[in-house]
């Protein structure tokens, strides 16, 4: 796993801004899955939670006032298919 020092938040945020909505939501889904496999004693050394926060911000920027509702709706549509 890359060291947290290798994580460039600005670069990651720029990549998020260029993503389609589906790509952004897929990124969030993948990060959530990845976070579930990180043991609690290793969480401080992981950049996954910082990435999740940045994706949450990107979603909220695209959908002002809706928090993560668009992501939750997307998840429900995927499971209903």
Buried (B, 14 or more C-beta within 10 A) or exposed (E): EEEEEEBEEEEBBEBBEEBEEEEBBBBBBEBBEBBEEBEEEEEEEBBBBBBBEBBBEBBBEBBEEEEBEBBEEBBEEEEEE
